[in-house]
Amino acid sequence: MGALTIVAKYLIVANVEVQGTVEKYDIIGALFSQTEGLLGNELDLRELQMNGRIGRIEVEAEYKGDKTVGKVYIPSNLDRYETALVAAMIETVDKVGPYNAKIQVVEIKDLREEKRKKIFDRAKELLKLVEHEALPDTKELITKFMEGIRETEVIEYGPEKLPAGPEIETSDTVIIVEGRADVLNLVKHGFKNVIGLGGSSGGVPKTVIELSKKKTTIAFVDGDRGGEMLLKELLKYADIDYIARAPPGKEVEQLTAKEITKALRNRIPAEEYLASLEKKERKMIEEARQAQQEIPQAQSIEIPIQEQSPPQIPQPVQVIPQQAQPIQTTQQVTPPVTQQQSIELPQLPQNVVEEMRKLSGTLEAIIYDDHWNEIKRIPVRDLVDTLQQLPNAYAVVFDGVCTQRLVDVASGKGVKLLLMSRIGNITKVPTDMLILTIDEYLSKAGAKQ
């Protein structure tokens, strides 16, 4: 079949049989002459061809004995109704020259469908080429995007530039993990008061040791032999309060949010863990910790030299932590701390005392008004932010470390009494505020009774 001269939408295909030997142009001539004016000028084959509404008529023919048989192809740019009329019209041709003839339409092809099929087939081939390029999965792209965001949240903390969460400085509780991957995973799931040891083998960084003296610390280690070894090293050199372990065989960097929360909830006091160790291992850890404490004891000889009037040194109501540096102890012996002796030890209601006894190990804080009504019970990590929003706080009892920042915020909100598990590095105490550890209050209150 020759090339079509128009962009056709349909193609009429018809069988032709002539009872004699004729040429192709004889068949085409019969089509034009015998259909002329049959359906009016608008559907006359010659007019349609001149207007470009049908294309060039093609004929394929061969001789079989004394007959001529073949096919007729008429490309049409008419609509489907007009195309069907033209197809029916050519079937009325019954002679070619002097010979009888028969024309029968066998098919009207939708050439656009043919094109669509070719497009779909080609698209499938092209899709296979694209798939071979290994396009990234959408979830993978999102994961990479989120990891990029978490990277910006991780900061470098201390002279050793340890990986840490953005709340490491402001939070009263610190979670200590092994390396950067562990920090990233915890920050990803919302635990931003975390710091890593840097993954180095150079022992426990000094920054972590100092943090452990000022804040409540949770050592969060892997659930394997390496985690146990790291934990023992931490216990030797840092003041660890609680211990959390990943599930057996898992690493902290692999844990889901649910697994992290469960592990931290199931933390145990460091003393309980030490008690479970073999006697020999426990002795080694205790000796190492004792060696760490001997250095500040040697420096404490300088304290009497710096004090101008020994009679002013009281037994302050506020107790300095055992591991505080001697210089800090000297700073604590200042008029603000001394003036706390003039503040009478308050007699707390029995229900408040009971709640105080239950706080150990909860890392929670309870805020009271001046009538000892409970205003709010919150996690210790939210204490500073919550105090800044409360107008009528009078006393705070919490399981955590009292820091200078907390004292400043509490003083600004009119708080008169702070009772906590431990006292950190505090250099300035308001004259109208009483700061005590829970154990000290319970001891003094019992002696007073």
QUISUL-V989274 format. One record per helix or strand of 3 or more residues. SS is the DSSP state (h for helix, s for strand). FROM is the first residue (numbers start at 1). LEN is the number of residues. If there is no record, write none. Layout:
SS/FROM/LEN + SS/FROM/LEN
This chain:
s/10/9 + h/24/12 + h/41/3 + h/45/6 + s/58/7 + s/67/10 + h/80/11 + s/99/12 + h/111/21 + h/138/16 + s/155/3 + s/162/3 + s/173/5 + h/180/9 + s/194/3 + h/206/9 + s/216/6 + h/225/13 + s/242/4 + h/252/3 + h/257/9 + h/270/7 + h/279/28 + h/310/3 + h/326/7 + h/335/8 + h/350/9 + s/364/5 + s/374/6 + h/380/8 + s/395/8 + h/404/9 + s/417/7 + s/434/4 + h/438/11
